[in-house]
Amino acid sequence: MTVVFYLAAAAMILFAVLLIVPPLLREGFRQKKSRGLFVTAVAIVVLLPGTAIGLYARLGTPAAFNGPIPRVADVRPPTDAAVRKWMDAAHRYDKEQRPGDARNAYESVLTIDAGNTEAMVGWVEADMTQHADFAIDAPARRMLEKAITLEPDNQRALWLLGIGEFQQQDYAAASVTWRHLQSLLDARSALIQPVARQIAMADAKAGTTTPTAANPTAAN
């Protein structure tokens, strides 16, 4: 219990005493029984404070006087049902070739679960189709970089980031990104040859050699 608690308790008790004792004494004087009522009034004044504080200390919540009780955070964890709902909608829009709606659905997922890498990559893929040249613009590139930070071996994100870097004529960076992707691919993957060709093209434009591009299955 703090000083604040004691002061508050004293104020409440004093208020109660003032309500009880003066009328009691006036009634005693009126009925000429002042002695007995005086003793009762003294007992109330003496016993009430200690009794009240003792009971409240045992049964009450004096800690409440230390300050406001911290509120439970209003932000709730991502709701799996809501995420699933929007992901299903996004996939449906993808199949129906409605990229604008798909992008909005992926945005809804990210509003609920900001770290959902599948939604990040889906958003970028949907956003690309909104550009005549299928460009991966700066916001989309940042989205991919964030996805790779959260999931370094995300193959779709690596493929798309390499495309974005190539579009920006950052050929060396594109080669590095695609080489990382290449190292993650199984030897039987259908992406082995396309990735090797992209690495060779990036290296050629960057003016470097491609020692692993000739043997794309070696890096695995």
QUIMOJO-V514926 format. One record per residue. RES is the residue in one small letter. PSI is psi as a letter, one per 20 degrees, with the letter a starting at -180 (999 if undefined). OMEGA is omega in whole degrees, -180 to 180 (NA if undefined). Layout:
RES & PSI & OMEGA
RES & PSI & OMEGA
This chain:
m & q & -176
t & r & 177
v & h & 179
v & g & 179
f & g & -179
y & g & 179
l & g & 179
a & g & 180
a & g & -180
a & g & 180
a & g & 180
m & g & -179
i & g & 178
l & g & 178
f & g & 180
a & g & 180
v & g & -180
l & h & 177
l & h & -173
i & g & -168
v & g & -178
p & g & 177
p & h & 180
l & g & 180
l & h & 179
r & h & 179
e & h & 179
g & g & 179
f & h & -179
r & h & -178
q & j & -180
k & k & 175
k & l & -172
s & h & -176
r & g & -178
g & g & -180
l & h & 177
f & g & 178
v & g & 179
t & g & -180
a & g & 179
v & g & -180
a & g & 179
i & g & -179
v & h & -177
v & g & -171
l & h & -174
l & g & -179
p & g & -178
g & g & 180
t & g & -178
a & g & -179
i & g & 180
g & g & 179
l & g & -179
y & h & 179
a & h & -178
r & h & -172
l & i & -175
g & a & 180
t & m & -180
p & h & 180
a & i & 180
a & h & -180
f & i & -180
n & i & -179
g & r & -179
p & q & 177
i & p & -179
p & p & 180
r & q & 173
v & p & -178
a & p & -179
d & h & -177
v & p & -180
r & q & 179
p & q & -179
p & p & 179
t & o & -177
d & h & -178
a & g & -180
a & g & 178
v & g & -180
r & g & 180
k & g & -177
w & h & 177
m & g & 177
d & g & 179
a & g & -180
a & g & 179
h & h & 179
r & g & 179
y & h & 177
d & g & -179
k & h & -180
e & j & -179
q & l & 176
r & m & -172
p & h & 179
g & g & 178
d & h & 179
a & g & 179
r & g & 178
n & h & 179
a & g & 177
y & h & 177
e & h & 178
s & h & 176
v & g & -177
l & h & 174
t & h & 180
i & g & -176
d & n & -173
a & i & -178
g & j & -178
n & o & -175
t & h & 178
e & g & 178
a & h & 179
m & g & -179
v & g & 177
g & h & 179
w & g & -179
v & g & -180
e & g & 178
a & h & -178
d & h & -179
m & h & -176
t & i & 177
q & i & 180
h & p & -178
a & h & -178
d & j & -179
f & k & -178
a & q & 170
i & o & -174
d & a & -174
a & g & 178
p & g & 179
a & h & 179
r & g & 177
r & h & 178
m & g & 179
l & g & 179
e & h & 178
k & g & 179
a & g & -180
i & h & 175
t & g & 179
l & h & -176
e & n & -172
p & h & -177
d & k & 178
n & o & -172
q & g & 179
r & g & -180
a & g & 179
l & g & 179
w & g & -178
l & h & 179
l & g & 176
g & g & 177
i & g & 180
g & g & 178
e & h & 178
f & g & 179
q & h & 179
q & j & 179
q & k & 173
d & m & -169
y & h & 179
a & g & 179
a & h & 179
a & g & 179
s & g & 180
v & g & -180
t & g & -178
w & h & 176
r & h & 175
h & g & 177
l & g & -179
q & h & -179
s & i & -178
l & i & -173
l & q & 173
d & q & -177
a & h & -179
r & j & -177
s & q & 178
a & i & -178
l & i & -176
i & g & -177
q & g & 178
p & g & -180
v & g & 179
a & g & 179
r & g & 180
q & h & 177
i & g & 180
a & g & 180
m & g & 180
a & g & 180
d & h & 180
a & g & 180
k & h & 178
a & i & 179
g & k & 180
t & r & 178
t & r & -178
t & m & -174
p & h & -177
t & i & -175
a & h & -179
a & h & 179
n & m & -171
p & h & -178
t & i & -176
a & h & -179
a & o & -176
n & 999 & NA
